[in-house]
Amino acid sequence: MFEVRKRLVQNFPDFDKDVNPHIDSMIKYLRNKHSAISEMLMQRGYRWDDVDNKINSEKHWYDD
């Protein structure tokens, strides 16, 4: 985490967030979201739309 903060400060000199809890909590949040989206995309009937950056599904899959 300290390496992540060091690189952020190099690219954004005004970055003033601490490693804990700010960066840790954001990584945990993104990890949870990524897992859920990955699971959905592994199911048949779901696909990623690169144009709109969203998940598309057939209507009956969405309703279920």
mmCIF file as Biopython writes it, N, C-alpha, C and O atoms, coordinates in Angstrom:
data_model
#
loop_
_atom_site.group_PDB
_atom_site.id
_atom_site.type_symbol
_atom_site.label_atom_id
_atom_site.label_alt_id
_atom_site.label_comp_id
_atom_site.label_asym_id
_atom_site.label_entity_id
_atom_site.label_seq_id
_atom_site.pdbx_PDB_ins_code
_atom_site.Cartn_x
_atom_site.Cartn_y
_atom_site.Cartn_z
_atom_site.occupancy
_atom_site.B_iso_or_equiv
_atom_site.auth_seq_id
_atom_site.auth_asym_id
_atom_site.pdbx_PDB_model_num
ATOM 1   N N  . MET A ? 1  ? 0.812   -1.194  0.000   1.0 0.0 1  A 1 
ATOM 2   C CA . MET A ? 1  ? 0.000   0.000   0.000   1.0 0.0 1  A 1 
ATOM 3   C C  . MET A ? 1  ? 0.861   1.267   0.000   1.0 0.0 1  A 1 
ATOM 4   O O  . MET A ? 1  ? 0.506   2.276   -0.610  1.0 0.0 1  A 1 
ATOM 5   N N  . PHE A ? 2  ? 1.975   1.195   0.682   1.0 0.0 2  A 1 
ATOM 6   C CA . PHE A ? 2  ? 2.837   2.373   0.717   1.0 0.0 2  A 1 
ATOM 7   C C  . PHE A ? 2  ? 3.456   2.651   -0.648  1.0 0.0 2  A 1 
ATOM 8   O O  . PHE A ? 2  ? 3.669   3.807   -1.015  1.0 0.0 2  A 1 
ATOM 9   N N  . GLU A ? 3  ? 3.740   1.601   -1.388  1.0 0.0 3  A 1 
ATOM 10  C CA . GLU A ? 3  ? 4.259   1.759   -2.744  1.0 0.0 3  A 1 
ATOM 11  C C  . GLU A ? 3  ? 3.194   2.388   -3.647  1.0 0.0 3  A 1 
ATOM 12  O O  . GLU A ? 3  ? 3.508   3.232   -4.485  1.0 0.0 3  A 1 
ATOM 13  N N  . VAL A ? 4  ? 1.946   1.977   -3.475  1.0 0.0 4  A 1 
ATOM 14  C CA . VAL A ? 4  ? 0.840   2.560   -4.249  1.0 0.0 4  A 1 
ATOM 15  C C  . VAL A ? 4  ? 0.743   4.049   -3.952  1.0 0.0 4  A 1 
ATOM 16  O O  . VAL A ? 4  ? 0.623   4.864   -4.867  1.0 0.0 4  A 1 
ATOM 17  N N  . ARG A ? 5  ? 0.795   4.404   -2.660  1.0 0.0 5  A 1 
ATOM 18  C CA . ARG A ? 5  ? 0.703   5.821   -2.288  1.0 0.0 5  A 1 
ATOM 19  C C  . ARG A ? 5  ? 1.881   6.611   -2.857  1.0 0.0 5  A 1 
ATOM 20  O O  . ARG A ? 5  ? 1.705   7.728   -3.345  1.0 0.0 5  A 1 
ATOM 21  N N  . LYS A ? 6  ? 3.084   6.029   -2.793  1.0 0.0 6  A 1 
ATOM 22  C CA . LYS A ? 6  ? 4.267   6.712   -3.302  1.0 0.0 6  A 1 
ATOM 23  C C  . LYS A ? 6  ? 4.127   7.012   -4.793  1.0 0.0 6  A 1 
ATOM 24  O O  . LYS A ? 6  ? 4.494   8.094   -5.251  1.0 0.0 6  A 1 
ATOM 25  N N  . ARG A ? 7  ? 3.593   6.049   -5.548  1.0 0.0 7  A 1 
ATOM 26  C CA . ARG A ? 7  ? 3.405   6.264   -6.984  1.0 0.0 7  A 1 
ATOM 27  C C  . ARG A ? 7  ? 2.306   7.283   -7.265  1.0 0.0 7  A 1 
ATOM 28  O O  . ARG A ? 7  ? 2.403   8.066   -8.210  1.0 0.0 7  A 1 
ATOM 29  N N  . LEU A ? 8  ? 1.271   7.271   -6.450  1.0 0.0 8  A 1 
ATOM 30  C CA . LEU A ? 8  ? 0.215   8.269   -6.619  1.0 0.0 8  A 1 
ATOM 31  C C  . LEU A ? 8  ? 0.747   9.671   -6.375  1.0 0.0 8  A 1 
ATOM 32  O O  . LEU A ? 8  ? 0.408   10.600  -7.108  1.0 0.0 8  A 1 
ATOM 33  N N  . VAL A ? 9  ? 1.578   9.831   -5.352  1.0 0.0 9  A 1 
ATOM 34  C CA . VAL A ? 9  ? 2.146   11.142  -5.040  1.0 0.0 9  A 1 
ATOM 35  C C  . VAL A ? 9  ? 3.075   11.600  -6.158  1.0 0.0 9  A 1 
ATOM 36  O O  . VAL A ? 9  ? 3.135   12.790  -6.470  1.0 0.0 9  A 1 
ATOM 37  N N  . GLN A ? 10 ? 3.803   10.657  -6.766  1.0 0.0 10 A 1 
ATOM 38  C CA . GLN A ? 10 ? 4.672   11.029  -7.885  1.0 0.0 10 A 1 
ATOM 39  C C  . GLN A ? 10 ? 3.864   11.576  -9.057  1.0 0.0 10 A 1 
ATOM 40  O O  . GLN A ? 10 ? 4.271   12.544  -9.699  1.0 0.0 10 A 1 
ATOM 41  N N  . ASN A ? 11 ? 2.715   10.950  -9.337  1.0 0.0 11 A 1 
ATOM 42  C CA . ASN A ? 11 ? 1.897   11.379  -10.473 1.0 0.0 11 A 1 
ATOM 43  C C  . ASN A ? 11 ? 0.968   12.534  -10.135 1.0 0.0 11 A 1 
ATOM 44  O O  . ASN A ? 11 ? 0.638   13.347  -10.999 1.0 0.0 11 A 1 
ATOM 45  N N  . PHE A ? 12 ? 0.551   12.606  -8.888  1.0 0.0 12 A 1 
ATOM 46  C CA . PHE A ? 12 ? -0.369  13.655  -8.444  1.0 0.0 12 A 1 
ATOM 47  C C  . PHE A ? 12 ? 0.208   14.295  -7.182  1.0 0.0 12 A 1 
ATOM 48  O O  . PHE A ? 12 ? -0.098  13.847  -6.077  1.0 0.0 12 A 1 
ATOM 49  N N  . PRO A ? 13 ? 1.034   15.329  -7.322  1.0 0.0 13 A 1 
ATOM 50  C CA . PRO A ? 13 ? 1.699   15.930  -6.155  1.0 0.0 13 A 1 
ATOM 51  C C  . PRO A ? 13 ? 0.738   16.443  -5.086  1.0 0.0 13 A 1 
ATOM 52  O O  . PRO A ? 13 ? 1.127   16.551  -3.923  1.0 0.0 13 A 1 
ATOM 53  N N  . ASP A ? 14 ? -0.493  16.759  -5.442  1.0 0.0 14 A 1 
ATOM 54  C CA . ASP A ? 14 ? -1.454  17.270  -4.457  1.0 0.0 14 A 1 
ATOM 55  C C  . ASP A ? 14 ? -2.197  16.160  -3.733  1.0 0.0 14 A 1 
ATOM 56  O O  . ASP A ? 14 ? -3.068  16.443  -2.910  1.0 0.0 14 A 1 
ATOM 57  N N  . PHE A ? 15 ? -1.876  14.907  -4.017  1.0 0.0 15 A 1 
ATOM 58  C CA . PHE A ? 15 ? -2.544  13.771  -3.384  1.0 0.0 15 A 1 
ATOM 59  C C  . PHE A ? 15 ? -2.195  13.758  -1.904  1.0 0.0 15 A 1 
ATOM 60  O O  . PHE A ? 15 ? -1.023  13.680  -1.535  1.0 0.0 15 A 1 
ATOM 61  N N  . ASP A ? 16 ? -3.234  13.837  -1.043  1.0 0.0 16 A 1 
ATOM 62  C CA . ASP A ? 16 ? -2.974  13.934  0.393   1.0 0.0 16 A 1 
ATOM 63  C C  . ASP A ? 16 ? -3.668  12.857  1.222   1.0 0.0 16 A 1 
ATOM 64  O O  . ASP A ? 16 ? -3.795  13.004  2.437   1.0 0.0 16 A 1 
ATOM 65  N N  . LYS A ? 17 ? -4.115  11.786  0.588   1.0 0.0 17 A 1 
ATOM 66  C CA . LYS A ? 17 ? -4.795  10.717  1.312   1.0 0.0 17 A 1 
ATOM 67  C C  . LYS A ? 17 ? -3.772  9.777   1.944   1.0 0.0 17 A 1 
ATOM 68  O O  . LYS A ? 17 ? -2.710  9.524   1.375   1.0 0.0 17 A 1 
ATOM 69  N N  . ASP A ? 18 ? -4.104  9.268   3.117   1.0 0.0 18 A 1 
ATOM 70  C CA . ASP A ? 18 ? -3.256  8.287   3.775   1.0 0.0 18 A 1 
ATOM 71  C C  . ASP A ? 18 ? -3.520  6.902   3.203   1.0 0.0 18 A 1 
ATOM 72  O O  . ASP A ? 18 ? -4.556  6.649   2.588   1.0 0.0 18 A 1 
ATOM 73  N N  . VAL A ? 19 ? -2.558  6.016   3.421   1.0 0.0 19 A 1 
ATOM 74  C CA . VAL A ? 19 ? -2.715  4.648   2.941   1.0 0.0 19 A 1 
ATOM 75  C C  . VAL A ? 19 ? -3.888  3.983   3.646   1.0 0.0 19 A 1 
ATOM 76  O O  . VAL A ? 19 ? -4.728  3.344   3.012   1.0 0.0 19 A 1 
ATOM 77  N N  . ASN A ? 20 ? -3.932  4.134   4.905   1.0 0.0 20 A 1 
ATOM 78  C CA . ASN A ? 20 ? -4.995  3.501   5.681   1.0 0.0 20 A 1 
ATOM 79  C C  . ASN A ? 20 ? -5.839  4.605   6.295   1.0 0.0 20 A 1 
ATOM 80  O O  . ASN A ? 20 ? -5.247  5.424   6.997   1.0 0.0 20 A 1 
ATOM 81  N N  . PRO A ? 21 ? -7.071  4.721   6.127   1.0 0.0 21 A 1 
ATOM 82  C CA . PRO A ? 21 ? -8.023  3.771   5.592   1.0 0.0 21 A 1 
ATOM 83  C C  . PRO A ? 21 ? -8.404  4.020   4.141   1.0 0.0 21 A 1 
ATOM 84  O O  . PRO A ? 21 ? -9.099  3.194   3.549   1.0 0.0 21 A 1 
ATOM 85  N N  . HIS A ? 22 ? -7.975  5.127   3.548   1.0 0.0 22 A 1 
ATOM 86  C CA . HIS A ? 22 ? -8.494  5.540   2.246   1.0 0.0 22 A 1 
ATOM 87  C C  . HIS A ? 22 ? -8.180  4.568   1.117   1.0 0.0 22 A 1 
ATOM 88  O O  . HIS A ? 22 ? -9.091  4.087   0.442   1.0 0.0 22 A 1 
ATOM 89  N N  . ILE A ? 23 ? -6.909  4.277   0.907   1.0 0.0 23 A 1 
ATOM 90  C CA . ILE A ? 23 ? -6.529  3.414   -0.214  1.0 0.0 23 A 1 
ATOM 91  C C  . ILE A ? 23 ? -6.968  1.977   0.053   1.0 0.0 23 A 1 
ATOM 92  O O  . ILE A ? 23 ? -7.470  1.303   -0.845  1.0 0.0 23 A 1 
ATOM 93  N N  . ASP A ? 24 ? -6.778  1.505   1.296   1.0 0.0 24 A 1 
ATOM 94  C CA . ASP A ? 24 ? -7.205  0.144   1.654   1.0 0.0 24 A 1 
ATOM 95  C C  . ASP A ? 24 ? -8.691  -0.060  1.402   1.0 0.0 24 A 1 
ATOM 96  O O  . ASP A ? 24 ? -9.090  -1.062  0.810   1.0 0.0 24 A 1 
ATOM 97  N N  . SER A ? 25 ? -9.507  0.881   1.847   1.0 0.0 25 A 1 
ATOM 98  C CA . SER A ? 25 ? -10.954 0.709   1.696   1.0 0.0 25 A 1 
ATOM 99  C C  . SER A ? 25 ? -11.372 0.756   0.228   1.0 0.0 25 A 1 
ATOM 100 O O  . SER A ? 25 ? -12.296 0.045   -0.166  1.0 0.0 25 A 1 
ATOM 101 N N  . MET A ? 26 ? -10.715 1.576   -0.583  1.0 0.0 26 A 1 
ATOM 102 C CA . MET A ? 26 ? -11.057 1.643   -2.003  1.0 0.0 26 A 1 
ATOM 103 C C  . MET A ? 26 ? -10.685 0.336   -2.710  1.0 0.0 26 A 1 
ATOM 104 O O  . MET A ? 26 ? -11.429 -0.139  -3.568  1.0 0.0 26 A 1 
ATOM 105 N N  . ILE A ? 27 ? -9.546  -0.238  -2.353  1.0 0.0 27 A 1 
ATOM 106 C CA . ILE A ? 27 ? -9.146  -1.507  -2.964  1.0 0.0 27 A 1 
ATOM 107 C C  . ILE A ? 27 ? -10.121 -2.604  -2.587  1.0 0.0 27 A 1 
ATOM 108 O O  . ILE A ? 27 ? -10.496 -3.405  -3.443  1.0 0.0 27 A 1 
ATOM 109 N N  . LYS A ? 28 ? -10.542 -2.667  -1.337  1.0 0.0 28 A 1 
ATOM 110 C CA . LYS A ? 28 ? -11.516 -3.671  -0.904  1.0 0.0 28 A 1 
ATOM 111 C C  . LYS A ? 28 ? -12.844 -3.486  -1.628  1.0 0.0 28 A 1 
ATOM 112 O O  . LYS A ? 28 ? -13.469 -4.462  -2.043  1.0 0.0 28 A 1 
ATOM 113 N N  . TYR A ? 29 ? -13.269 -2.248  -1.780  1.0 0.0 29 A 1 
ATOM 114 C CA . TYR A ? 29 ? -14.518 -1.953  -2.480  1.0 0.0 29 A 1 
ATOM 115 C C  . TYR A ? 29 ? -14.443 -2.421  -3.931  1.0 0.0 29 A 1 
ATOM 116 O O  . TYR A ? 29 ? -15.356 -3.087  -4.420  1.0 0.0 29 A 1 
ATOM 117 N N  . LEU A ? 30 ? -13.361 -2.072  -4.616  1.0 0.0 30 A 1 
ATOM 118 C CA . LEU A ? 30 ? -13.215 -2.442  -6.022  1.0 0.0 30 A 1 
ATOM 119 C C  . LEU A ? 30 ? -13.067 -3.948  -6.196  1.0 0.0 30 A 1 
ATOM 120 O O  . LEU A ? 30 ? -13.559 -4.510  -7.174  1.0 0.0 30 A 1 
ATOM 121 N N  . ARG A ? 31 ? -12.393 -4.604  -5.256  1.0 0.0 31 A 1 
ATOM 122 C CA . ARG A ? 31 ? -12.246 -6.059  -5.342  1.0 0.0 31 A 1 
ATOM 123 C C  . ARG A ? 31 ? -13.605 -6.741  -5.249  1.0 0.0 31 A 1 
ATOM 124 O O  . ARG A ? 31 ? -13.875 -7.687  -5.989  1.0 0.0 31 A 1 
ATOM 125 N N  . ASN A ? 32 ? -14.461 -6.270  -4.350  1.0 0.0 32 A 1 
ATOM 126 C CA . ASN A ? 32 ? -15.803 -6.846  -4.214  1.0 0.0 32 A 1 
ATOM 127 C C  . ASN A ? 32 ? -16.630 -6.632  -5.478  1.0 0.0 32 A 1 
ATOM 128 O O  . ASN A ? 32 ? -17.315 -7.548  -5.933  1.0 0.0 32 A 1 
ATOM 129 N N  . LYS A ? 33 ? -16.573 -5.447  -6.040  1.0 0.0 33 A 1 
ATOM 130 C CA . LYS A ? 33 ? -17.330 -5.149  -7.262  1.0 0.0 33 A 1 
ATOM 131 C C  . LYS A ? 33 ? -16.812 -5.975  -8.432  1.0 0.0 33 A 1 
ATOM 132 O O  . LYS A ? 33 ? -17.601 -6.497  -9.220  1.0 0.0 33 A 1 
ATOM 133 N N  . HIS A ? 34 ? -15.504 -6.096  -8.551  1.0 0.0 34 A 1 
ATOM 134 C CA . HIS A ? 34 ? -14.922 -6.869  -9.644  1.0 0.0 34 A 1 
ATOM 135 C C  . HIS A ? 34 ? -15.345 -8.329  -9.550  1.0 0.0 34 A 1 
ATOM 136 O O  . HIS A ? 34 ? -15.657 -8.945  -10.569 1.0 0.0 34 A 1 
ATOM 137 N N  . SER A ? 35 ? -15.359 -8.885  -8.357  1.0 0.0 35 A 1 
ATOM 138 C CA . SER A ? 35 ? -15.754 -10.282 -8.181  1.0 0.0 35 A 1 
ATOM 139 C C  . SER A ? 35 ? -17.193 -10.512 -8.621  1.0 0.0 35 A 1 
ATOM 140 O O  . SER A ? 35 ? -17.489 -11.490 -9.308  1.0 0.0 35 A 1 
ATOM 141 N N  . ALA A ? 36 ? -18.073 -9.623  -8.230  1.0 0.0 36 A 1 
ATOM 142 C CA . ALA A ? 36 ? -19.487 -9.768  -8.590  1.0 0.0 36 A 1 
ATOM 143 C C  . ALA A ? 36 ? -19.687 -9.661  -10.099 1.0 0.0 36 A 1 
ATOM 144 O O  . ALA A ? 36 ? -20.437 -10.440 -10.688 1.0 0.0 36 A 1 
ATOM 145 N N  . ILE A ? 37 ? -19.026 -8.711  -10.711 1.0 0.0 37 A 1 
ATOM 146 C CA . ILE A ? 37 ? -19.159 -8.533  -12.159 1.0 0.0 37 A 1 
ATOM 147 C C  . ILE A ? 37 ? -18.557 -9.721  -12.903 1.0 0.0 37 A 1 
ATOM 148 O O  . ILE A ? 37 ? -19.128 -10.189 -13.888 1.0 0.0 37 A 1 
ATOM 149 N N  . SER A ? 38 ? -17.413 -10.209 -12.441 1.0 0.0 38 A 1 
ATOM 150 C CA . SER A ? 38 ? -16.787 -11.371 -13.078 1.0 0.0 38 A 1 
ATOM 151 C C  . SER A ? 38 ? -17.693 -12.595 -13.020 1.0 0.0 38 A 1 
ATOM 152 O O  . SER A ? 38 ? -17.816 -13.326 -14.002 1.0 0.0 38 A 1 
ATOM 153 N N  . GLU A ? 39 ? -18.325 -12.818 -11.874 1.0 0.0 39 A 1 
ATOM 154 C CA . GLU A ? 39 ? -19.240 -13.945 -11.739 1.0 0.0 39 A 1 
ATOM 155 C C  . GLU A ? 39 ? -20.420 -13.826 -12.704 1.0 0.0 39 A 1 
ATOM 156 O O  . GLU A ? 39 ? -20.827 -14.813 -13.316 1.0 0.0 39 A 1 
ATOM 157 N N  . MET A ? 40 ? -20.965 -12.623 -12.838 1.0 0.0 40 A 1 
ATOM 158 C CA . MET A ? 40 ? -22.084 -12.424 -13.753 1.0 0.0 40 A 1 
ATOM 159 C C  . MET A ? 40 ? -21.666 -12.713 -15.190 1.0 0.0 40 A 1 
ATOM 160 O O  . MET A ? 40 ? -22.406 -13.355 -15.935 1.0 0.0 40 A 1 
ATOM 161 N N  . LEU A ? 41 ? -20.489 -12.245 -15.579 1.0 0.0 41 A 1 
ATOM 162 C CA . LEU A ? 41 ? -20.049 -12.409 -16.961 1.0 0.0 41 A 1 
ATOM 163 C C  . LEU A ? 41 ? -19.710 -13.858 -17.287 1.0 0.0 41 A 1 
ATOM 164 O O  . LEU A ? 41 ? -19.689 -14.231 -18.460 1.0 0.0 41 A 1 
ATOM 165 N N  . MET A ? 42 ? -19.445 -14.680 -16.280 1.0 0.0 42 A 1 
ATOM 166 C CA . MET A ? 42 ? -19.187 -16.099 -16.517 1.0 0.0 42 A 1 
ATOM 167 C C  . MET A ? 42 ? -20.473 -16.871 -16.798 1.0 0.0 42 A 1 
ATOM 168 O O  . MET A ? 42 ? -20.431 -17.967 -17.357 1.0 0.0 42 A 1 
ATOM 169 N N  . GLN A ? 43 ? -21.609 -16.305 -16.415 1.0 0.0 43 A 1 
ATOM 170 C CA . GLN A ? 43 ? -22.889 -16.963 -16.635 1.0 0.0 43 A 1 
ATOM 171 C C  . GLN A ? 43 ? -23.319 -16.779 -18.087 1.0 0.0 43 A 1 
ATOM 172 O O  . GLN A ? 43 ? -23.014 -15.768 -18.721 1.0 0.0 43 A 1 
ATOM 173 N N  . ARG A ? 44 ? -24.019 -17.758 -18.586 1.0 0.0 44 A 1 
ATOM 174 C CA . ARG A ? 44 ? -24.536 -17.687 -19.955 1.0 0.0 44 A 1 
ATOM 175 C C  . ARG A ? 44 ? -25.661 -16.654 -20.007 1.0 0.0 44 A 1 
ATOM 176 O O  . ARG A ? 44 ? -26.501 -16.609 -19.108 1.0 0.0 44 A 1 
ATOM 177 N N  . GLY A ? 45 ? -25.683 -15.849 -21.020 1.0 0.0 45 A 1 
ATOM 178 C CA . GLY A ? 45 ? -26.735 -14.856 -21.187 1.0 0.0 45 A 1 
ATOM 179 C C  . GLY A ? 45 ? -26.309 -13.453 -20.814 1.0 0.0 45 A 1 
ATOM 180 O O  . GLY A ? 45 ? -27.059 -12.504 -21.042 1.0 0.0 45 A 1 
ATOM 181 N N  . TYR A ? 46 ? -25.124 -13.295 -20.245 1.0 0.0 46 A 1 
ATOM 182 C CA . TYR A ? 46 ? -24.606 -11.974 -19.896 1.0 0.0 46 A 1 
ATOM 183 C C  . TYR A ? 46 ? -23.392 -11.674 -20.754 1.0 0.0 46 A 1 
ATOM 184 O O  . TYR A ? 46 ? -22.604 -12.568 -21.063 1.0 0.0 46 A 1 
ATOM 185 N N  . ARG A ? 47 ? -23.242 -10.417 -21.137 1.0 0.0 47 A 1 
ATOM 186 C CA . ARG A ? 47 ? -22.070 -10.013 -21.905 1.0 0.0 47 A 1 
ATOM 187 C C  . ARG A ? 47 ? -21.749 -8.550  -21.600 1.0 0.0 47 A 1 
ATOM 188 O O  . ARG A ? 47 ? -22.620 -7.783  -21.190 1.0 0.0 47 A 1 
ATOM 189 N N  . TRP A ? 48 ? -20.498 -8.181  -21.804 1.0 0.0 48 A 1 
ATOM 190 C CA . TRP A ? 48 ? -20.025 -6.826  -21.543 1.0 0.0 48 A 1 
ATOM 191 C C  . TRP A ? 48 ? -20.173 -6.000  -22.808 1.0 0.0 48 A 1 
ATOM 192 O O  . TRP A ? 48 ? -19.788 -6.442  -23.891 1.0 0.0 48 A 1 
ATOM 193 N N  . ASP A ? 49 ? -20.729 -4.803  -22.678 1.0 0.0 49 A 1 
ATOM 194 C CA . ASP A ? 49 ? -20.892 -3.872  -23.783 1.0 0.0 49 A 1 
ATOM 195 C C  . ASP A ? 49 ? -19.772 -2.837  -23.700 1.0 0.0 49 A 1 
ATOM 196 O O  . ASP A ? 49 ? -19.782 -1.979  -22.816 1.0 0.0 49 A 1 
ATOM 197 N N  . ASP A ? 50 ? -18.797 -2.916  -24.626 1.0 0.0 50 A 1 
ATOM 198 C CA . ASP A ? 50 ? -17.656 -2.006  -24.605 1.0 0.0 50 A 1 
ATOM 199 C C  . ASP A ? 50 ? -18.036 -0.567  -24.955 1.0 0.0 50 A 1 
ATOM 200 O O  . ASP A ? 50 ? -17.365 0.372   -24.523 1.0 0.0 50 A 1 
ATOM 201 N N  . VAL A ? 51 ? -19.075 -0.391  -25.710 1.0 0.0 51 A 1 
ATOM 202 C CA . VAL A ? 51 ? -19.480 0.959   -26.120 1.0 0.0 51 A 1 
ATOM 203 C C  . VAL A ? 51 ? -20.060 1.724   -24.928 1.0 0.0 51 A 1 
ATOM 204 O O  . VAL A ? 51 ? -19.659 2.855   -24.653 1.0 0.0 51 A 1 
ATOM 205 N N  . ASP A ? 52 ? -21.007 1.097   -24.223 1.0 0.0 52 A 1 
ATOM 206 C CA . ASP A ? 52 ? -21.667 1.762   -23.100 1.0 0.0 52 A 1 
ATOM 207 C C  . ASP A ? 52 ? -21.039 1.429   -21.749 1.0 0.0 52 A 1 
ATOM 208 O O  . ASP A ? 52 ? -21.453 1.976   -20.727 1.0 0.0 52 A 1 
ATOM 209 N N  . ASN A ? 53 ? -20.040 0.534   -21.731 1.0 0.0 53 A 1 
ATOM 210 C CA . ASN A ? 53 ? -19.380 0.103   -20.483 1.0 0.0 53 A 1 
ATOM 211 C C  . ASN A ? 53 ? -20.387 -0.386  -19.458 1.0 0.0 53 A 1 
ATOM 212 O O  . ASN A ? 53 ? -20.452 0.121   -18.338 1.0 0.0 53 A 1 
ATOM 213 N N  . LYS A ? 54 ? -21.167 -1.372  -19.854 1.0 0.0 54 A 1 
ATOM 214 C CA . LYS A ? 54 ? -22.156 -1.953  -18.955 1.0 0.0 54 A 1 
ATOM 215 C C  . LYS A ? 54 ? -22.376 -3.416  -19.316 1.0 0.0 54 A 1 
ATOM 216 O O  . LYS A ? 54 ? -21.941 -3.887  -20.366 1.0 0.0 54 A 1 
ATOM 217 N N  . ILE A ? 55 ? -23.055 -4.117  -18.429 1.0 0.0 55 A 1 
ATOM 218 C CA . ILE A ? 55 ? -23.391 -5.516  -18.664 1.0 0.0 55 A 1 
ATOM 219 C C  . ILE A ? 55 ? -24.747 -5.575  -19.343 1.0 0.0 55 A 1 
ATOM 220 O O  . ILE A ? 55 ? -25.702 -4.939  -18.897 1.0 0.0 55 A 1 
ATOM 221 N N  . ASN A ? 56 ? -24.828 -6.340  -20.422 1.0 0.0 56 A 1 
ATOM 222 C CA . ASN A ? 56 ? -26.093 -6.572  -21.107 1.0 0.0 56 A 1 
ATOM 223 C C  . ASN A ? 56 ? -26.530 -8.007  -20.863 1.0 0.0 56 A 1 
ATOM 224 O O  . ASN A ? 56 ? -25.709 -8.920  -20.777 1.0 0.0 56 A 1 
ATOM 225 N N  . SER A ? 57 ? -27.810 -8.182  -20.756 1.0 0.0 57 A 1 
ATOM 226 C CA . SER A ? 57 ? -28.344 -9.542  -20.604 1.0 0.0 57 A 1 
ATOM 227 C C  . SER A ? 57 ? -29.660 -9.649  -21.370 1.0 0.0 57 A 1 
ATOM 228 O O  . SER A ? 57 ? -30.300 -8.654  -21.711 1.0 0.0 57 A 1 
ATOM 229 N N  . GLU A ? 58 ? -30.026 -10.881 -21.619 1.0 0.0 58 A 1 
ATOM 230 C CA . GLU A ? 58 ? -31.318 -11.099 -22.245 1.0 0.0 58 A 1 
ATOM 231 C C  . GLU A ? 58 ? -32.396 -10.812 -21.212 1.0 0.0 58 A 1 
ATOM 232 O O  . GLU A ? 58 ? -32.168 -10.967 -20.012 1.0 0.0 58 A 1 
ATOM 233 N N  . LYS A ? 59 ? -33.560 -10.399 -21.671 1.0 0.0 59 A 1 
ATOM 234 C CA . LYS A ? 59 ? -34.628 -9.967  -20.769 1.0 0.0 59 A 1 
ATOM 235 C C  . LYS A ? 59 ? -35.010 -11.036 -19.753 1.0 0.0 59 A 1 
ATOM 236 O O  . LYS A ? 59 ? -35.187 -10.726 -18.575 1.0 0.0 59 A 1 
ATOM 237 N N  . HIS A ? 60 ? -35.141 -12.294 -20.188 1.0 0.0 60 A 1 
ATOM 238 C CA . HIS A ? 60 ? -35.565 -13.319 -19.239 1.0 0.0 60 A 1 
ATOM 239 C C  . HIS A ? 60 ? -34.490 -13.602 -18.183 1.0 0.0 60 A 1 
ATOM 240 O O  . HIS A ? 60 ? -34.823 -13.989 -17.063 1.0 0.0 60 A 1 
ATOM 241 N N  . TRP A ? 61 ? -33.192 -13.414 -18.523 1.0 0.0 61 A 1 
ATOM 242 C CA . TRP A ? 61 ? -32.141 -13.567 -17.511 1.0 0.0 61 A 1 
ATOM 243 C C  . TRP A ? 61 ? -32.238 -12.447 -16.480 1.0 0.0 61 A 1 
ATOM 244 O O  . TRP A ? 61 ? -32.077 -12.682 -15.282 1.0 0.0 61 A 1 
ATOM 245 N N  . TYR A ? 62 ? -32.501 -11.239 -16.947 1.0 0.0 62 A 1 
ATOM 246 C CA . TYR A ? 62 ? -32.627 -10.087 -16.048 1.0 0.0 62 A 1 
ATOM 247 C C  . TYR A ? 62 ? -33.821 -10.273 -15.109 1.0 0.0 62 A 1 
ATOM 248 O O  . TYR A ? 62 ? -33.722 -10.011 -13.910 1.0 0.0 62 A 1 
ATOM 249 N N  . ASP A ? 63 ? -34.947 -10.726 -15.662 1.0 0.0 63 A 1 
ATOM 250 C CA . ASP A ? 63 ? -36.146 -10.915 -14.852 1.0 0.0 63 A 1 
ATOM 251 C C  . ASP A ? 63 ? -35.948 -11.982 -13.779 1.0 0.0 63 A 1 
ATOM 252 O O  . ASP A ? 63 ? -36.450 -11.853 -12.663 1.0 0.0 63 A 1 
ATOM 253 N N  . ASP A ? 64 ? -35.208 -13.041 -14.131 1.0 0.0 64 A 1 
ATOM 254 C CA . ASP A ? 64 ? -34.941 -14.109 -13.146 1.0 0.0 64 A 1 
ATOM 255 C C  . ASP A ? 64 ? -34.032 -13.597 -12.054 1.0 0.0 64 A 1 
ATOM 256 O O  . ASP A ? 64 ? -33.691 -14.340 -11.134 1.0 0.0 64 A 1 
#
